[in-house]
Amino acid sequence: MEKARISSIQLFLLLTGFLFGNTLILAPAQGAKNDAWLAILLGGAGGALLMGVYAAIALLNPSKTLAEILKEKLGKVGGSFVTILDIWYFIHLASLVLRNFGEFIVTMTFLETPMAVVIGLFAVILVYLVNSGIEVMGRLSELLVPVIFLVVFIISLSLITVRDFTAFFPVLENGMKPVLNGAFALITFPFGESVVFLMVFPHLNKKERLKKVVPASAALVTFIILLVFFRDIFVLGSDLMVRSTFIPHLTSLLLPGFNVEPLIDITLMIGGGVKCSVCIYAAARTLCQIAGIGDYRKLTGAISTFCVVLSIWVYANVLEMFNFSENLWPYYSLPFQIVIPLLLLLLSFRKKSSQSNERAKSQKGKDAAKAY
Amino acid sequence: MTGECDMRYWANCKWVKKMTEISKRKKTRNQNSDANTCLDSYEPIPKTIEEVTKRLNEVFSDCSDFMQRKISCGKYGMISILVAYFDGFVDKRVLNQDVIRPILDVFSNTELHECPGLYDRLKEYVVINNDIDDAEDMGQAVDGIVSGDAVLFIEGEDRALVIGVKAPQGRQVEEPDTETSIRGAREGFVENLLTNTTLIRKRIKNPNLKLEMMQLGEQTRTEVCVCYIKGIADDNIVRDVKERLKKLKTDAVLDTGIIEQHITDNRLSLFPMVGNSEKCDKLAGKLLEGRVAILCDGTPYVLTVPYLFIESIQVTDDYYDHAFFATFMRLLRLIALLFSNMLPGLYVALVSFHHTVIPFKLLITLAASRQGIPFSPIVEAALMIVVFELLREAGVRMPKPIGQALSIVGAIVLGEASVSAGITSNLMVIIVATTAVCSFIVPPLIRATMLLRFAFLAAANFLGFLGILFVAVAVFIHLCRQRSFGIPYMTPFSPLTTSVLRDSFVVVPFWAMVTGRGHQKYAGGASKQNTGR
């Protein structure tokens, strides 16, 4: 067990940066068109609940990582099997984020640069970061994640002159179904992905702060996604918004008099970097724990290389990427994000209650013995 | 059982204790081995003056500045005393007045049979000077002579008196050239260690101000002093500093720069992990914040640890000025730091990759000014930066009068001629000039900036803004990884330390900063302790 400790504010920013990640680029709830704000509100609430489940698991099993919890609850064979599936999930997630980043850069800024160069260089920096340890990741997020908020607010405020504030009417034109679909998509991406943080929660220096950090982070991210959605729909209108590939980028181009395109790169790189590094860190740590390797740093290079290759190989083109993240990803990640954690939570509760029952019984027994 | 009793018996014997003490002393003497004085590890002082003279002449052969004088006093001149010292190192007038004259006066009529108590009489009431020490063996006596004391050998004694009559040497206390300030004290440290410690004591009148001396350097045996305020400085850091200094094995310690290189946490990092200062009030402030200072004889630069990133943009003036102004200056320094690192890189990225980001009208001017330039932007930028660095280095090494001529040449060459000759564009000159000006605003980071500038330039030429971003993030990761004596380098930003954030980019007024003892630990800058509120 690594002895590194992160403070609650570091965890908050790490979590917020993670949830931010590539969310703004892919705009998961946009299927609901101009009702997406309802989907975002619902999805945010659901996501907060789901993250509450993760936090509860972490609180019921203090200072234990996901691999250790799984081994304890599901036995050695079953636990190892599920852990390996989880490792795959983390690696897959990291490579999808890398692909998002690379696709965005190659589509928008560097049209002639091979994507492998962009992703490869990014991965080199990620390896450096992950090898520096979770403490450094926390400290770096303290420096860089606030930049995301700053950029979002600057762009939102600068666009205040070119808005049409009625763009989100009419409400519920297509009924509730697209809204519910959008909400479900939003729960699994980005909120459900924070299941990775079960590997990071044990590092928190004050465990009870988890109860505050997790909902606060979910609320902030929901608020910002909502803010960005309203900004985009006020500026672009629902029709153009649904059609465009990278919405925030298009919005930033509409800024009168000044081009802030590089700022979008910065937010994507910081958010994506945090998300990727946490995923790689979690994958490496989990693999270490299951294989009994002492130092996870031996694995980060290999895992990152694998992620780079996987990210280039996983989609044929950008349209497939959007299709996958909208239609397949939510169902693909259901077992990892919802089924396994709920199972763990139930098992943890049962164990806890049985423990307390036993304690109560033994106490009773003692009392009875005393009475005799 | 008997064995144990025996042990206890032996341990209680006084002479055993004495023996162990002597052997201990032998060990310590072994450590600073006297290669060039040819002394044994523990050599007793001969009882007769003739033998002492002989031995000293052997040790100090070919030392033309070595002086010894034999004084014969007492009735019939029967008492012989030998004074040995280095010429020029001791203050002869003090030596004559405080040591030799009283000896001659007091002992003029002493009989020889009174001699046995002579040593203690000398020590207790004859010699006027306060700074008296015993030398138990020849090594200590030689050490005393070498470090500028006068040593008195007395006929028939196997001890010697070491009397500190060092002549005040070196320059006067004056204003340092490096860290000039508009407000605040103008006193700077000098080469003499004792003067420096006095300057610190003058500012912090407190018995908790500790000054621990040690000798470093096999050949030079330089006096090095670890200075801290007990109760404010972290004990672990003080211990760590002392341990690192003791581990330091080197022949020569000529400057604190050498110590810095040995004790720094990351020797490969471009960023300074140990601070240095020439200003007394700045050092006093650092000590009051709980830092540990390392003073070294022979240099005016004093080291302070732990050193944090934020300290490089803190200036003592900030604390004496209006808080709003100070905050503005801090932000200005931060911008200067960013500019001096990234400006050439940003220019190259804009010109080579991101035309769309440049406002249209500026783009036209830019294109016009770049017309006819034979080089690509990066060659142009690298060329101009190298020329500037050459000029800067020449300006530093030149004598001052020639330096002025140099600056005129530089201004003409860099400014007008290169543009009209068609080597660089007008805008490039502005960029390099701004970079140059900015790089002088944050002196502690000047070395890091100089090299990082080229890294940013290369990255910008390779991947535009994205390249700059990659390098910037890598630098940030590097900064977050570092620790200076256990304290994370980027404190107070990461880890976020709200109590010291008041003295970061934002400077709150001094009266609001002073909230409680120990609150401002490692905030950097000048004194901000509780002043009794």
Interface residues (C-beta under 8 A of the other chain):
Chain A: S7 I9 Q10 I105 T109 F110 T113 V117 V118 L121 F122 I125 Y128 L129 S132 V136 G138 R139 L140 E142 L143 L144 G257 F258 N259 E261 P262 D265 I266 M269 G273
Chain B: F353 H354 T356 V357 P359 L463 G464 F465 L466 L469 F470 V473 A474 F476 I477 C480 R481 P488 M490 F493 S494 P495 L496
